[in-house]
Amino acid sequence: MAAASLIFISGGVRSGKSSFAEKLALELAKENGGQLNYLATGVASDQEMKERIAKHRSDREIGKYRWRTIEQSLNIGEIAHIFNDEDIILLDCVTTLLNNELFSANQKWDESFLTKVMETIITGINDIRDRAKVLIVVSNEVFHESMVENELVFSYGRILGKIHQQLVKAADQAFLVEAGIAINMKGVRI
């Protein structure tokens, strides 16, 4: 099976990137058919997150097209086998997945651990892509703030930046969403 189309979407917090990704997935389903899948990486760790997850679920339940929601906060590659070449998958989001992977292990953030986490995420995304029709990956753009003040924040930003670079390199399309406006950074509309 050939690798699916990969679309990478990033943007700041509350920039509209998830809404853009959902609309894009719906357009692709209308044009080409396929099952819509929402691969959620969030964990309802506080009341605000519980409300955000509930709102996202509710938004996806409205409309003609039905989403299958899969919640997987760690090791996303473990669920690759449930997808097939008719699936349009929206993975939301890489930054949350990275947080989960980093903080689930009570381990020192040395180079070996950070490399292992990055490989787990990239391999998981590639395993899912290998089984899908289209994979849309959403991530936060966190690089507008200074990160040199705190070693933990710097390490996080560095690993996220490496993940973004690998995903954009492999992507057929890449978008940056600012204030609800999607800017095409790579590729042409599929």
C-alpha positions as CSV (number, residue, x, y, z in Angstrom):
1,M,0.0,0.0,0.0
2,A,1.4,3.4,-0.9
3,A,1.8,6.0,1.8
4,A,-1.1,8.3,2.3
5,S,-1.1,12.0,1.6
6,L,0.4,13.8,4.6
7,I,-0.9,17.3,5.4
8,F,0.8,19.2,8.2
9,I,-1.0,22.1,9.9
10,S,0.6,24.3,12.6
11,G,-0.4,27.5,14.3
12,G,-0.5,29.3,17.7
13,V,-2.8,28.4,20.5
14,R,-6.5,29.2,19.5
15,S,-5.4,30.2,16.0
16,G,-8.1,28.1,14.3
17,K,-5.8,25.3,13.2
18,S,-8.0,22.5,14.4
19,S,-11.1,24.0,12.8
20,F,-9.2,24.4,9.6
21,A,-8.0,20.8,9.8
22,E,-11.5,19.5,10.4
23,K,-12.9,21.5,7.5
24,L,-10.1,20.2,5.2
25,A,-10.8,16.6,6.3
26,L,-14.5,17.1,5.6
27,E,-13.8,18.5,2.1
28,L,-11.5,15.6,1.3
29,A,-14.2,13.1,2.4
30,K,-16.8,14.9,0.2
31,E,-14.5,14.9,-2.8
32,N,-13.0,11.5,-2.4
33,G,-15.0,9.5,0.0
34,G,-13.5,7.7,3.0
35,Q,-14.1,7.3,6.7
36,L,-13.4,10.4,8.8
37,N,-11.2,9.6,11.9
38,Y,-10.3,11.9,14.7
39,L,-7.2,10.7,16.5
40,A,-7.3,12.7,19.8
41,T,-4.1,12.8,21.9
42,G,-5.5,15.0,24.7
43,V,-6.0,13.9,28.2
44,A,-8.8,15.5,30.3
45,S,-6.5,16.5,33.1
46,D,-8.5,19.5,34.3
47,Q,-11.9,21.1,33.9
48,E,-10.9,23.4,31.0
49,M,-9.4,20.4,29.1
50,K,-12.6,18.4,29.8
51,E,-14.7,21.2,28.4
52,R,-12.5,21.6,25.3
53,I,-12.6,17.8,24.6
54,A,-16.4,17.8,25.0
55,K,-16.8,20.8,22.7
56,H,-14.6,19.1,20.0
57,R,-16.6,15.9,20.3
58,S,-19.9,17.8,20.0
59,D,-18.6,19.8,17.0
60,R,-17.7,16.6,15.1
61,E,-21.1,15.0,15.8
62,I,-23.0,17.8,14.0
63,G,-23.4,17.5,10.3
64,K,-23.8,15.0,7.5
65,Y,-20.4,13.3,7.9
66,R,-19.8,11.2,11.1
67,W,-16.4,11.0,12.7
68,R,-14.9,8.0,14.4
69,T,-13.0,9.3,17.4
70,I,-10.0,7.4,18.7
71,E,-8.3,8.6,21.9
72,Q,-4.7,7.6,22.1
73,S,-2.5,9.8,24.3
74,L,0.7,7.7,24.0
75,N,2.4,5.4,21.5
76,I,0.1,6.2,18.6
77,G,1.8,3.7,16.4
78,E,0.2,0.9,18.4
79,I,-3.2,1.7,16.8
80,A,-2.0,1.9,13.2
81,H,-3.5,-1.5,12.5
82,I,-7.1,-0.2,12.9
83,F,-6.8,2.1,9.9
84,N,-7.1,1.3,6.2
85,D,-6.6,2.9,2.8
86,E,-10.1,4.5,2.9
87,D,-9.4,6.4,6.1
88,I,-9.0,10.1,6.4
89,I,-7.3,10.7,9.7
90,L,-6.9,13.9,11.6
91,L,-4.3,13.7,14.4
92,D,-4.7,16.5,16.9
93,C,-2.2,17.3,18.1
94,V,1.6,16.6,18.1
95,T,2.4,19.0,20.9
96,T,0.0,17.3,23.2
97,L,1.4,13.9,22.2
98,L,4.9,15.2,22.8
99,N,3.8,16.4,26.3
100,N,2.3,13.0,27.1
101,E,5.3,11.1,25.9
102,L,7.8,13.3,27.8
103,F,5.9,13.5,31.1
104,S,4.5,9.9,31.2
105,A,8.0,8.6,31.9
106,N,9.7,9.6,35.1
107,Q,13.0,10.0,33.3
108,K,15.8,12.6,32.9
109,W,15.5,14.5,29.6
110,D,18.9,13.5,28.3
111,E,19.7,13.2,24.6
112,S,19.0,9.4,24.5
113,F,15.5,9.8,26.0
114,L,14.6,12.8,23.8
115,T,15.7,11.0,20.7
116,K,13.6,7.9,21.7
117,V,10.5,10.1,22.2
118,M,11.0,11.8,18.9
119,E,11.5,8.4,17.1
120,T,8.4,7.0,18.8
121,I,6.3,9.9,17.6
122,I,7.7,10.0,14.0
123,T,7.5,6.2,13.7
124,G,3.9,6.2,15.0
125,I,2.8,8.9,12.5
126,N,4.5,7.1,9.7
127,D,2.9,3.8,10.7
128,I,-0.5,5.4,10.6
129,R,0.3,7.2,7.3
130,D,1.2,3.9,5.7
131,R,-2.3,2.6,6.3
132,A,-4.4,5.6,5.5
133,K,-5.8,7.5,2.6
134,V,-5.0,10.9,4.0
135,L,-3.3,11.9,7.3
136,I,-3.7,15.4,8.6
137,V,-1.4,16.2,11.4
138,V,-2.0,19.3,13.7
139,S,0.6,20.9,15.9
140,N,1.1,24.1,17.9
141,E,3.6,26.7,16.8
142,V,5.5,27.6,20.0
143,F,8.6,29.1,18.6
144,H,7.6,32.8,18.8
145,E,8.6,33.0,22.5
146,S,12.1,33.0,24.0
147,M,13.0,29.5,25.2
148,V,16.6,30.1,26.3
149,E,15.7,31.1,29.9
150,N,14.6,27.6,31.0
151,E,16.4,24.3,30.1
152,L,13.2,22.2,30.2
153,V,11.4,24.6,27.9
154,F,14.5,24.8,25.6
155,S,14.7,21.0,25.4
156,Y,11.0,20.8,24.6
157,G,11.2,23.4,21.9
158,R,14.2,21.8,20.3
159,I,12.6,18.4,20.1
160,L,9.3,19.8,18.8
161,G,11.2,21.8,16.2
162,K,12.9,18.6,15.0
163,I,9.6,16.8,14.8
164,H,8.1,19.6,12.8
165,Q,11.0,19.7,10.4
166,Q,10.7,15.9,9.7
167,L,6.9,16.2,9.3
168,V,7.1,19.2,6.9
169,K,9.8,17.5,4.9
170,A,7.6,14.4,4.5
171,A,4.4,16.3,4.0
172,D,2.7,16.8,0.6
173,Q,1.2,20.1,2.0
174,A,2.0,22.3,5.0
175,F,-0.1,25.1,6.4
176,L,0.4,27.8,9.0
177,V,-2.8,29.1,10.5
178,E,-2.8,32.6,12.0
179,A,-6.0,34.2,13.3
180,G,-8.2,31.7,11.4
181,I,-6.4,32.3,8.1
182,A,-4.5,29.3,6.6
183,I,-1.3,30.1,4.8
184,N,-0.1,27.4,2.4
185,M,3.6,27.0,3.1
186,K,4.2,23.9,1.0
187,G,2.6,21.9,-1.8
188,V,-0.5,22.4,-3.8
189,R,-4.1,21.6,-2.8
190,I,-4.8,17.9,-3.1
